[in-house]
Amino acid sequence: MEPLVSLVIPVFNQKHEYMRRCVDSALAQAHAGLEIIVSDNCSTNGCTDFLGTVTDPRLRVVRPPRHLPLIQHFAFAGFQANGQLISFLPSDDWLEPNWLEIMLEVVGRYPDAAVAFCDLKKHMVETGEVAAYRGSGFPSRHFTDAEAMHHFGKLICKETSYFIVGGLIRSDAFFTCGGFHDAGARYSGDLSLGLGLIMHGGVAYEGRALANYTVWGEKHGKADAQRSAIACQDAAKILGWAENDGVLRGIARRARFSFAKARARLSIFFLLAYLQNAIDDPANLAVHRDFQEHLKRLSRGWLPKWMTSLLRSTPSLRLMRFLRDRIGQKIKSLFL
């Protein structure tokens, strides 16, 4: 009998305790129609060795023939799924015990939704802080494709960022849209996936926090300037792909959604990230040049290199440091 839900866990060299926590949370889901697929991207630290002792028949382990880049590995893992619904769980995140039960109820209420997702508990590794990610400001409801466009089209916003964690995706929508669309992005495959999914249905949201998301800091090597510059490049490529897709342009017209405004908003977001990195690491000229080039492409020229160079002057950085300390967190909350 084919499974109802395929829960896909891509992993590469994860810390053993995080990997075990992730898999244990998957095995804790009581539904018999669940298939758990761990896709090991040729790990070298033995993080999946313990899976050989797991006797739960719902679990199976797959491996690509060679190590794959991040997005390609997620795509490979997703295409191993047999269920009517697919969910992806990064190996440093984990699920609440009642996740699947509640999310299947949500999918049952809104069968035309291409994806249903839930609120998250956000765990800050550096500070130990735990908080609901979206909170009560984003209520449980169903969104049409046009309504969803106003959120997914922004690419980076609190309403839909990290939707993949704890989300349930209709497999027909996933396979029809091509899964993680190859828009040339290196890390941000979930951004193009979200846009691809709304071409095949609406979106449902559950306001209860049913999954847990790990937020790493710079000292763990997962929030540094180079990653921010690559994310800026990814956003520019994905926006370019979306603007040239006829179906997405049609949804955007019905929604009165402006790709130009989305591009401007993202340009401002990454300009702030650029300034943050300029303040923290002014000597790293290679990263700053990358940022400048990607910002120019993302903004289509209205943020020229001379402007970002001017903002890196000593008086500007002093002013930006003062503003960051006073209102930086409030500004960041407007985006994430």
N, C-alpha and C positions, 0 to 999 in steps of 0.2 A: 504494500500500500504506500502510495506517495505521501510524503509529509505535507502538512498544512503550512508550516513555517520553517524556513531555513535561516538559522542564526549563524552568520559568517564572522569568524574571528581571524582577521589577518594578523600575522605576528612576524617580527624579525628581531632576534636578540633582545627580547624584553627581559626586565629583571624578573627573577623567578617568582618572588612574592606577588608581584603585580599580575603575572600571567596566571598563577594559581587562583588568585582572587577573581579574576575575570572568568575563568572556566568554571569555577565553583558556582558563581552567580548564574551562569547559563544552565548548569546541571540542576540548580535549585528550582528551575521552572518546572511545574508539575505536569504540563500538557504532554500527552503521549504522542501527539502529532508534530512534535518539534524535532527538527534535524539540526544538530550542532556541527558545523564544519570549521575546523581549525586549519588554516592555510599557513604553513610554515615556509617562509621565504628564504629557505636555505640558511637557517640560523646556525651559528657556530658556538653558542654558549650553553647549549643543552637545555634551553628554557622549555622545550616541549617534551623532554624525555619522560616526565612523570605521566604523560598521557597514556603511555603504554600500560599503566596499572589501572586505568579507568575502565570499569566493566559496563558502564551504561551504554546500551546498544544505539542510543541516539547520537553518539559522538563518532565522528570519523575525521581522520587527519589526511590532508592532501598537501602536495608540494609541487611547485612549478619546476620544470626541468633545469632552470638556472635562476640565480637571483635576479629579481625584477625591480625596476624603479617603483616608487611608492604607488602611484596611481595605477600603473599597469598591474601591480600585484593585487590591488583591491579589485580591479576588473577581472583578473584571472580567478580570484576567490569567488566573486559573485557569480561567475558563469559555471561554478560547480553546484549551484543551488538547484534543488528539485522541487521546492515548496511553491505553493500558490502565493505566498508572501515571503519577502526577503528582508532580513535586518542585518546591519553591519555593527559590530561591536569592536572598537579598537582595543588592543590587548592591555592597555593601562586603565580602562574604564570598566564599570561593572553595573549590573542590573539589580533592581529591587526584586524580592521574591514574587511579588504579585504583578510584575511588569507585563508578562504575556497575557495573563487573564484579563487585565483591564484594557490593554491595547487591542485585543481581539474584539472586545465589546465596542470599542470606538470604530473599528473597521466595519463591524456589523451594522452600526448605525449609518455609516456613510460609505456604502459599497462602491460608489463611483470615484472615491478619492484615490488618486494615484499613490499617495503617501499619507500616512498618519504618523505624527510625532508627538512627543511629550516634553514637559518641562524637565529640567535636570537639576541635580544637586551639584554645585560647582565646588571642587576641592582645590584650594590654593596650596600647592606643595610647600612653597617658601614660608608662608605665614601660618598654615594650618587652618585658615578660615574656611568655613563651609556655609554656603548660602544657596537659596534657590536662584537659578540663573535668570529666568524670565519673570517669575513672580506673578502677582495678581494683576499686573498691568496688561497682561496678554491672556484674555479669557479663553476657555474651551469653546470651540466652535468649528464650523465647516467654512471653508473658503472656496469660492469658485476659482477657475483658472485665472480670470481677470483680477480678482481680489488678491490671489496669491502672487501675481506678478508684481504687485506693489511692494512685496516683501522679498521674494526671491530675486527680483530684478535688481535690488540694491547690492546684492552679493554679500556684503558684510553688514549685518545688523543683528541686534539682539533677538529679534523675533524669529529668525530662521537660522542663524549661525549654529553649527553643530547639530542640525536637525537629524543628521544621520545616526547619532548616538541614541538608541532606543526607538528609532523610527521603524515603521513597518511599511514596506514598499510592495505594491502589487507587482508580481513577477512579470506579468505580460507587459506592463508599462516599462519596467526596468529593461527587459530584453528588446522591446520595440524601440526605445529611445537610444539603445546602444550602450546602456550602463553608464560608466564614467566616460563621457564623451571626450575624445582626444582633441581638445581645443589648444593643445600645446602647453598646457599647464604642467608644473612639476609637482606641486603639493596640493593644490586646491581643487581636487577632483569633485568634492562634494558640491562646490558652487555650480559647476556645469551640470552635475547630476540633478540638482534641484530644478534648474531651468528646463532640463530635458523632460523631467517627470510631469511638469504642469502642462506640457503639450498633450498629455494623455489623460487628464482628469483634474479634479480639484484636490484640495488638501484639507485634512482634518487635524485638529490640535487638541490635545488633552492637557489640561492645566496642572495636573498633579505631577510631582517630580518622581518619576519611576526609574530613572537611570542616573548614574553618577559619572561626572566628567572630571578628569584630572587636568589641572592647569599648571604647567611647568613654568619655571622662571629662567632667567638668563644664566644663572650659575649651573643650571642643568643642561645648557647648550641647546635649548629648544625654543628660545624666545629672543634670539640675538638679532643684530642688525642685518646680517646676511639673509636670514630667513625672511625678515620684513621686506627686504629689497626684492627677493624672489616672489613673495606674495603680491607685491605691487605689480611685477611683471605678469604673474598669473592673471590678476584681475583685468589687466589691459587686454590680454589675449582672449579671455572668456567673454568680455564685453564685446570685443570685435566679432567673435563668433556669433553671439546672440543677436547683434544688430544685423547680421547678414543672413539669419535664418528666417525664412518666409513665415513659418508658423508662429514663431515667437514675435515677429513684427506685427502679425495680425492680432495676437493676444494683447500686445502692448497698445495697439490702436484702440481696441475695445476698452481697455483699462485706462486709457489716456495716461499711459505711463511713458515718461521721457527717458530714453537711454542717455541723452545728453546731460540731464540732471544727475542721473546715477553716476556718470563718468566724473562730473564735477565733484560730487559728494565723495567718491572714492579718492579723487585727487587730493582733496583736503585731508581726508583720513591719513593717507600715506605721506602727505607733507608733514603732518604732525608727528608721524612715526620717524620721518627723516630728521626732524628737529630734535626729537628725543635722543636719537642716536648721535646727532652732531653734538649735543650737550654732553652725553655720557662718554663719547669716544671721538673727540675732535681730530685725533691724529690718524684715524683709519680712513685714509683718502680713497683707497680702492673701493670700499663699501659705499662711500659717499658718491663716487662717480657712478657706480651701479644704480644707486637710488636716483640720482639726477637724470640719468638716461631713461629709466623706467617711468619716472614721473612725467617727463616730457612726452613719452609715448602715450601714457594713460590720459593725460590732460589734452592731448593733441595740440600741444604747442603753447597753451596759455600759461603753463608753468615752465618757462624756458630755463636753461641752465644758469644764466646769469642771475636770475631771481633767487634760486636756491643757494647759489654762491654768496649772494649778498646777505642772505639770512644766516650764513655761517660766520659772519663777521663778529668780532668780539663783543661790541655793544649789543648786537641783536641776540647773541647767545645769552648774555647776561639778562636781558629783558625776558627772553623765552624761559630761562631757568626760573626767574621770579614768577612768571605766569603759570608755569607748570606746577610749582610748589603750591600756589594759591588755588588754582582752579583746574588743574590738569585732570584729576579724577572725574570731576563733573563733566568735562568735555568728552573724556573717553566714554562715559556712560551714555552719551548720545549715539554712539556707534555700536558698542558691545556691552 
